[in-house]
Amino acid sequence: MYRFRYQILLPITVILCSFIYAQEDSTTVKPEFKNSLKPGVWAIQFAINDSLDLKSFQGKNLSVKRQLNKNWAIRVGIDMSASLDRVEVEPLLNDNVPIEGSLRIEETNDYSFLVSSVFQRYLNSDDKAVFYWGAGPAFGLTFYDFIRTNRSVFQDSIEVENVTQEKSETWRTGMLLAVGGEYFLKRQFSFFAEYSTGFFYSRKLRGSRNEGFNTNTGTYRVDLTETRIDRFTIVARSVTLGLSLYF
C-alpha cells in the first residue's frame, strides 16, 4: 500500500517542481550579450605578433577607439619617436697611438610624429561577429639632423675644424582605408583582423653644408646645397590580428 503511494507521489512531485522552475525561469530574463558597440564606449587596441605577444597597433604608440553609436566609431592613432646620438672617435696611428689634436664628433638628432584617424562603419552591429570598413586622414612630420666635426692640427700648430652637416624635414599627408572583422568573446574585449592601405603624398626638404679649411689651397670654404623631393606612395599592409579592450 505504501509502495503504491510512493509510486504515485514521486511523478507528481517531479511534475510540480518542473512547472515551478519553468515559471521562475520565464519571469527572469537575462539580457543577451552580443557586443560592446554602445554609444560612448572606449577601447584600446593592440596588435598580436607571430609569437602571440601584444604590440602597438599598426606601429602606433597609442591607438584608441570611441563608439559614436552602434554603427559608427572613430579611431585615433598617435606615433611619436625621438633619438639623440653622439659619437666621439679619436683617430689612431698604425701603432695605436692617438693622433694628437685629432678628434671626430658625430651628432644625430631624429624626431618623427604621425597622427591618423579612421571612421569605422559597422555593417552588422547587432551580432557577436561584426564586419566593418573605415577611412580617414593621416598627417606626419619627420626631422633629421646630422653633424660631423673633424678636428685636426695643421703644420703642428694650427687647429683646423671641418664641419659636415646634413639636415632634412619631411611632411606627409594622406588617406587610410581599412576593412576588417571583429569577434566579441566577452563584453570587455574582442579579437579582430584588419587589412589596411594608405595613400600618401610627401615633400622632403634636404640641405647639406660643408665648411672648413682646405689644407691644399690654404683657403676657407663653405659649400651649401638644397634639394626638394616630392613623392606619392601607396603603403599596403598585411592582415593585422589584434585585441581590443573596452571600458
Secondary structure, DSSP 4 states (H G I P E B T S, - for coil): -HHHHHHHHHHHHHHHHHHHHHHHHHH--PPPP-----TT-EEEEEEE-TTS-EEEGGG-SEEEEEESSSSEEEEEEEEEEEEEEEEEE--B-TTSPBPTT-EEEEEEEEEEEEEEEEEEEES-TTSSEEEEEEEEEEEEEEEEEEEEEEEEEETTTEEEEEEEEEEEEEEEEEEEEEEEEEEESSSSEEEEEEEEEEEEEEEEEEEEEEEEEETTTTEEEEEEEEEEEEEEEEEEPPPEEEEEEE-
